[in-house]
């Protein structure tokens, strides 16, 4: 470490020399402290910025004549029903003639994500066109909470599903399905 | 005669380094803003998406416990918004009240009782039980706040106002949907959802 006394060597000589006043102060500790504080302030200023998630919703026009219904191949659609208590049901295709499901599924890596990845692949194989991928329809029920919505939107971002829609209308069959049998 | 090796002092001149360090330190201290306690603390859900919120031209709508709070960035924009809201509801706000409004955090009271909140000290505001901004169809003040904030933002900053929704994780979807509907009625179809950060392993 740095030394304070650098002036005097032996002190045994015959002559008595006047000691030079040492003007050097050890700054090591001070620099250490300064850098510690710098790191702290740097990290807190950049990390405190909240993260966010972009959400784009389709135009909602008051005039019903402007709302055009678009025909979509039901083989490409996967519907996710979001219920209370983190319950989630998915089915592929139409509910009356489903290709897969309807089945309970959990959130996260082992649940919906696996399913989405494999479905995404199979849909592209089916259409033979990369631009015509899977379409996910998210249906949050009245009893679902905000975390469920963000979770499922997050899964869309992770799996790279670019076409998804949040639909609020429930058919009676779907309500029955979600309420359990 | 024996040659004595001169002992090397292991000290470097730290003065310059110290100067730079403190210069940087003072910069970061000054740019850092103290965190003011929020009027309505919410526990946001987490996501893996990493988009930062914009620093300016932003309105934050906080939803939690069935209440809705409103917050706006930029002092001039806030003042202008308050002025427009005052005109709309026939309430005159004094210059000092406008100043106080420009500096305060988010609020959640009907505009009729906004003056009482403005009179309080900053510490008492978060303790005061703010009932939330009315948002039902009879008295839709939230819609007016958003609408006037957008006008104020365009007049002052010449930019479209960005909207962020900060919802509590346990909040029912209905409440969030109600706010989204209010936004969509004004043709705002793009907005941000404020979330925490997590990794893909869950």
HADDOCK unambig.tbl for C-alpha pairs under 7 A between the chains (distance, minus, plus):
assign (segid A and resid 1 and name CA) (segid B and resid 10 and name CA) 6.37 0.50 0.50
assign (segid A and resid 1 and name CA) (segid B and resid 11 and name CA) 6.86 0.50 0.50
assign (segid A and resid 2 and name CA) (segid B and resid 10 and name CA) 5.40 0.50 0.50
assign (segid A and resid 2 and name CA) (segid B and resid 11 and name CA) 4.26 0.50 0.50
assign (segid A and resid 3 and name CA) (segid B and resid 9 and name CA) 6.44 0.50 0.50
assign (segid A and resid 3 and name CA) (segid B and resid 10 and name CA) 6.89 0.50 0.50
assign (segid A and resid 3 and name CA) (segid B and resid 11 and name CA) 6.23 0.50 0.50
assign (segid A and resid 6 and name CA) (segid B and resid 9 and name CA) 6.86 0.50 0.50
assign (segid A and resid 27 and name CA) (segid B and resid 14 and name CA) 5.81 0.50 0.50
assign (segid A and resid 28 and name CA) (segid B and resid 14 and name CA) 6.87 0.50 0.50
assign (segid A and resid 31 and name CA) (segid B and resid 18 and name CA) 5.28 0.50 0.50
assign (segid A and resid 31 and name CA) (segid B and resid 21 and name CA) 6.80 0.50 0.50
assign (segid A and resid 34 and name CA) (segid B and resid 21 and name CA) 5.79 0.50 0.50
assign (segid A and resid 34 and name CA) (segid B and resid 22 and name CA) 6.10 0.50 0.50
assign (segid A and resid 34 and name CA) (segid B and resid 25 and name CA) 6.72 0.50 0.50
assign (segid A and resid 35 and name CA) (segid B and resid 21 and name CA) 6.14 0.50 0.50
assign (segid A and resid 37 and name CA) (segid B and resid 25 and name CA) 6.73 0.50 0.50
assign (segid A and resid 38 and name CA) (segid B and resid 24 and name CA) 6.76 0.50 0.50
assign (segid A and resid 38 and name CA) (segid B and resid 25 and name CA) 5.00 0.50 0.50
assign (segid A and resid 38 and name CA) (segid B and resid 28 and name CA) 6.94 0.50 0.50
assign (segid A and resid 41 and name CA) (segid B and resid 28 and name CA) 5.77 0.50 0.50
assign (segid A and resid 41 and name CA) (segid B and resid 29 and name CA) 6.53 0.50 0.50
assign (segid A and resid 42 and name CA) (segid B and resid 28 and name CA) 6.39 0.50 0.50
assign (segid A and resid 45 and name CA) (segid B and resid 32 and name CA) 5.84 0.50 0.50
assign (segid A and resid 49 and name CA) (segid B and resid 52 and name CA) 6.90 0.50 0.50
assign (segid A and resid 50 and name CA) (segid B and resid 52 and name CA) 6.42 0.50 0.50
assign (segid A and resid 50 and name CA) (segid B and resid 53 and name CA) 6.41 0.50 0.50
assign (segid A and resid 50 and name CA) (segid B and resid 194 and name CA) 6.77 0.50 0.50
assign (segid A and resid 50 and name CA) (segid B and resid 196 and name CA) 6.97 0.50 0.50
assign (segid A and resid 51 and name CA) (segid B and resid 50 and name CA) 5.89 0.50 0.50
assign (segid A and resid 51 and name CA) (segid B and resid 51 and name CA) 5.72 0.50 0.50
assign (segid A and resid 51 and name CA) (segid B and resid 52 and name CA) 4.92 0.50 0.50
assign (segid A and resid 51 and name CA) (segid B and resid 53 and name CA) 6.26 0.50 0.50
assign (segid A and resid 51 and name CA) (segid B and resid 194 and name CA) 5.96 0.50 0.50
assign (segid A and resid 51 and name CA) (segid B and resid 195 and name CA) 5.49 0.50 0.50
assign (segid A and resid 51 and name CA) (segid B and resid 196 and name CA) 5.93 0.50 0.50
assign (segid A and resid 51 and name CA) (segid B and resid 197 and name CA) 6.74 0.50 0.50
assign (segid A and resid 52 and name CA) (segid B and resid 50 and name CA) 6.63 0.50 0.50
assign (segid A and resid 52 and name CA) (segid B and resid 51 and name CA) 5.30 0.50 0.50
assign (segid A and resid 52 and name CA) (segid B and resid 52 and name CA) 5.77 0.50 0.50
assign (segid A and resid 52 and name CA) (segid B and resid 53 and name CA) 5.93 0.50 0.50
assign (segid A and resid 52 and name CA) (segid B and resid 192 and name CA) 5.87 0.50 0.50
assign (segid A and resid 52 and name CA) (segid B and resid 193 and name CA) 5.28 0.50 0.50
assign (segid A and resid 52 and name CA) (segid B and resid 194 and name CA) 4.25 0.50 0.50
assign (segid A and resid 52 and name CA) (segid B and resid 195 and name CA) 5.19 0.50 0.50
assign (segid A and resid 53 and name CA) (segid B and resid 49 and name CA) 6.05 0.50 0.50
assign (segid A and resid 53 and name CA) (segid B and resid 51 and name CA) 6.21 0.50 0.50
assign (segid A and resid 53 and name CA) (segid B and resid 192 and name CA) 5.30 0.50 0.50
assign (segid A and resid 53 and name CA) (segid B and resid 193 and name CA) 4.92 0.50 0.50
assign (segid A and resid 53 and name CA) (segid B and resid 194 and name CA) 6.32 0.50 0.50
assign (segid A and resid 53 and name CA) (segid B and resid 195 and name CA) 6.84 0.50 0.50
assign (segid A and resid 54 and name CA) (segid B and resid 191 and name CA) 6.02 0.50 0.50
assign (segid A and resid 54 and name CA) (segid B and resid 192 and name CA) 4.59 0.50 0.50
assign (segid A and resid 54 and name CA) (segid B and resid 193 and name CA) 6.34 0.50 0.50
assign (segid A and resid 55 and name CA) (segid B and resid 190 and name CA) 5.78 0.50 0.50
assign (segid A and resid 55 and name CA) (segid B and resid 191 and name CA) 5.52 0.50 0.50
assign (segid A and resid 55 and name CA) (segid B and resid 192 and name CA) 5.89 0.50 0.50
assign (segid A and resid 56 and name CA) (segid B and resid 189 and name CA) 5.60 0.50 0.50
assign (segid A and resid 56 and name CA) (segid B and resid 190 and name CA) 4.38 0.50 0.50
assign (segid A and resid 56 and name CA) (segid B and resid 191 and name CA) 6.55 0.50 0.50
assign (segid A and resid 57 and name CA) (segid B and resid 189 and name CA) 4.97 0.50 0.50
assign (segid A and resid 57 and name CA) (segid B and resid 190 and name CA) 6.31 0.50 0.50
assign (segid A and resid 58 and name CA) (segid B and resid 189 and name CA) 6.47 0.50 0.50
assign (segid A and resid 59 and name CA) (segid B and resid 189 and name CA) 6.50 0.50 0.50
assign (segid A and resid 60 and name CA) (segid B and resid 184 and name CA) 6.74 0.50 0.50
assign (segid A and resid 108 and name CA) (segid B and resid 202 and name CA) 5.44 0.50 0.50
assign (segid A and resid 109 and name CA) (segid B and resid 201 and name CA) 6.64 0.50 0.50
assign (segid A and resid 109 and name CA) (segid B and resid 202 and name CA) 5.95 0.50 0.50
assign (segid A and resid 142 and name CA) (segid B and resid 173 and name CA) 6.24 0.50 0.50
assign (segid A and resid 142 and name CA) (segid B and resid 174 and name CA) 5.79 0.50 0.50
assign (segid A and resid 143 and name CA) (segid B and resid 172 and name CA) 6.42 0.50 0.50
assign (segid A and resid 143 and name CA) (segid B and resid 173 and name CA) 6.92 0.50 0.50
assign (segid A and resid 144 and name CA) (segid B and resid 172 and name CA) 6.02 0.50 0.50
assign (segid A and resid 144 and name CA) (segid B and resid 173 and name CA) 5.68 0.50 0.50
assign (segid A and resid 145 and name CA) (segid B and resid 169 and name CA) 6.91 0.50 0.50
assign (segid A and resid 145 and name CA) (segid B and resid 170 and name CA) 5.61 0.50 0.50
assign (segid A and resid 145 and name CA) (segid B and resid 171 and name CA) 5.41 0.50 0.50
assign (segid A and resid 145 and name CA) (segid B and resid 172 and name CA) 4.16 0.50 0.50
assign (segid A and resid 145 and name CA) (segid B and resid 173 and name CA) 4.74 0.50 0.50
assign (segid A and resid 146 and name CA) (segid B and resid 167 and name CA) 6.98 0.50 0.50
assign (segid A and resid 146 and name CA) (segid B and resid 168 and name CA) 6.98 0.50 0.50
assign (segid A and resid 146 and name CA) (segid B and resid 169 and name CA) 5.26 0.50 0.50
assign (segid A and resid 146 and name CA) (segid B and resid 170 and name CA) 6.13 0.50 0.50
assign (segid A and resid 146 and name CA) (segid B and resid 171 and name CA) 5.50 0.50 0.50
assign (segid A and resid 146 and name CA) (segid B and resid 172 and name CA) 5.83 0.50 0.50
assign (segid A and resid 146 and name CA) (segid B and resid 173 and name CA) 5.12 0.50 0.50
assign (segid A and resid 147 and name CA) (segid B and resid 45 and name CA) 5.42 0.50 0.50
assign (segid A and resid 147 and name CA) (segid B and resid 169 and name CA) 4.49 0.50 0.50
assign (segid A and resid 147 and name CA) (segid B and resid 170 and name CA) 6.38 0.50 0.50
assign (segid A and resid 150 and name CA) (segid B and resid 45 and name CA) 6.92 0.50 0.50
assign (segid A and resid 151 and name CA) (segid B and resid 47 and name CA) 6.87 0.50 0.50
assign (segid A and resid 154 and name CA) (segid B and resid 47 and name CA) 5.73 0.50 0.50
assign (segid A and resid 154 and name CA) (segid B and resid 48 and name CA) 6.59 0.50 0.50
